[in-house]
Amino acid sequence: MLAILGLFVLPLEAAIVDRIAIAIGHRVITESQIDEELRTTALLNHRALVRDATARRDAADRLIQQFLIQNETELSRYPAPPAADVDAYERQVEADFQGRANLERELKAYDLDPEVFRAHLARLLETMRFIEFRFRPEFSKGDTDVDRKTDEALNVWLEEARKRFNIVYLDKALR
């Protein structure tokens, strides 16, 4: 009898379950994605990691914006940046940290996997290029307030894009 019970106990394994923080349509943003966004943003901005409620809400909002932009890039078949462009962007970040060794040290300090960090850089590059392509052409080249107008146009678009999705905050502190 004990041998039979042992057969049922052995296959059981402990698993780490990531908590869903936000549901957007049929996709989700998890607590670990919010934490990764906090760590990546702090690293890129050369700032100490802050995990308070305001920082978590800001990170969640950035992830929602990234989702909306990514959804639009998929629908419009906007091309992802080629690997060579991501490599060049990563070299710019390395230069900002005075070399690869310093960047790797900081990645460890912020507990970021280099491949996850590279994927984050690729998403950032795609997002920046999409914003440039989609919103900046609306203004003339001689306009001195292009950045402000681009931000305003993007914010109007994001507000409209949010209305197209059912965004559910399972972690109420992120609202």
C-alpha positions in Angstrom: 0.0 0.0 0.0 2.9 2.4 0.8 4.5 1.6 -2.5 1.3 2.6 -4.3 1.1 5.9 -2.4 4.7 6.6 -3.2 4.0 6.4 -6.9 1.5 9.3 -6.5 3.8 11.4 -4.4 6.9 11.1 -6.5 5.7 12.9 -9.6 4.6 16.0 -7.6 7.1 18.8 -8.0 7.2 22.3 -6.6 6.7 25.0 -9.3 7.0 28.7 -9.1 3.9 30.4 -10.3 4.1 34.0 -11.6 1.2 36.1 -10.5 -0.9 37.8 -13.2 -1.0 41.6 -12.4 -2.9 42.9 -15.5 -5.0 41.2 -18.1 -5.2 43.0 -21.5 -7.7 41.2 -23.7 -6.3 37.7 -24.0 -2.8 38.6 -22.9 -1.4 39.2 -19.5 1.3 41.2 -17.7 2.8 39.3 -14.8 4.4 40.6 -11.6 7.8 39.3 -12.8 7.5 41.4 -16.0 6.8 44.5 -13.9 9.8 43.7 -11.8 11.9 43.2 -14.9 10.7 46.5 -16.3 11.7 48.2 -13.1 15.2 46.7 -13.1 15.8 47.4 -16.8 14.6 51.0 -16.6 16.7 51.6 -13.5 19.8 50.1 -15.2 19.3 52.1 -18.4 18.8 55.3 -16.4 21.8 54.7 -14.1 19.5 54.9 -11.1 18.9 52.9 -8.0 16.2 50.3 -8.2 13.0 51.5 -6.6 10.0 49.2 -6.1 7.5 51.4 -4.4 3.8 51.7 -5.5 4.4 54.7 -7.7 7.4 53.0 -9.5 5.4 49.8 -10.0 2.4 51.7 -11.4 4.7 53.6 -13.8 6.3 50.3 -14.9 2.9 48.7 -15.4 1.8 51.7 -17.5 4.9 51.4 -19.7 4.2 47.7 -20.2 0.6 48.5 -21.2 1.9 51.1 -23.7 4.4 48.7 -25.1 1.6 46.1 -25.5 -0.6 48.6 -27.4 2.3 49.6 -29.6 3.3 46.0 -30.2 -0.3 45.1 -31.1 -0.3 48.0 -33.6 3.0 47.0 -35.1 1.7 43.4 -35.6 -1.5 44.6 -37.2 0.2 47.0 -39.5 3.0 44.5 -40.2 5.6 47.1 -39.1 9.0 45.3 -39.4 10.9 44.4 -36.3 14.4 45.9 -36.3 17.0 43.7 -37.9 19.6 42.0 -35.6 22.3 44.3 -36.9 20.3 47.3 -35.7 19.8 45.7 -32.3 23.5 45.0 -32.2 24.3 48.6 -32.9 21.8 49.8 -30.3 23.4 47.4 -27.8 26.8 48.8 -28.6 25.4 52.3 -27.9 24.3 51.1 -24.5 27.7 49.4 -23.9 29.4 52.8 -24.7 27.1 54.5 -22.2 28.4 52.1 -19.6 32.0 52.6 -20.8 32.3 49.1 -22.2 30.9 45.6 -22.2 32.5 44.5 -19.0 30.9 47.4 -17.0 27.5 46.6 -18.7 27.8 42.9 -17.7 28.7 43.9 -14.2 25.6 46.1 -14.0 23.4 43.4 -15.5 24.5 41.1 -12.7 23.9 43.9 -10.1 20.4 44.4 -11.4 19.8 40.7 -11.7 19.1 40.9 -15.4 19.8 38.0 -17.9 21.8 39.4 -20.9 19.4 37.7 -23.4 16.3 39.1 -21.6 18.0 42.5 -21.6 18.8 42.3 -25.3 15.1 41.4 -26.0 14.2 44.5 -24.0 16.5 46.6 -26.1 15.0 45.2 -29.3 11.4 46.1 -28.1 12.6 49.6 -27.1 14.2 50.1 -30.6 11.1 48.8 -32.3 8.9 51.1 -30.2 11.0 54.2 -30.8 11.1 53.5 -34.5 7.4 52.9 -34.7 6.6 56.2 -32.8 9.0 58.1 -35.1 7.4 56.5 -38.2 3.8 56.8 -37.0 3.6 60.2 -35.3 6.6 62.4 -36.2 5.8 62.8 -39.9 2.6 64.7 -39.0 4.8 67.8 -38.3 7.0 69.9 -40.5 10.8 69.5 -40.3 11.2 73.1 -39.4 8.9 72.9 -36.4 10.9 73.6 -33.2 8.4 71.8 -30.9 8.4 68.4 -32.7 9.1 66.3 -29.6 6.2 67.9 -27.6 3.8 67.5 -30.6 4.9 63.9 -31.2 4.3 63.1 -27.5 0.9 64.7 -27.6 -0.1 62.8 -30.8 1.2 59.5 -29.2 -0.8 60.2 -26.0 -4.0 60.8 -27.9 -3.4 57.6 -29.9 -2.7 55.6 -26.7 -5.8 56.9 -25.0 -7.9 55.7 -28.0 -6.0 52.4 -28.2 -6.7 51.7 -24.5 -10.5 52.0 -25.3 -10.2 49.1 -27.7 -9.0 46.6 -25.0 -10.5 45.4 -21.8 -7.7 46.2 -19.3 -8.2 44.5 -16.0 -6.0 45.3 -13.0 -5.8 42.1 -11.0 -3.3 43.8 -8.7 -5.4 46.8 -7.6 -2.3 48.7 -6.4 -1.3 49.2 -10.1 -4.4 51.1 -11.0 
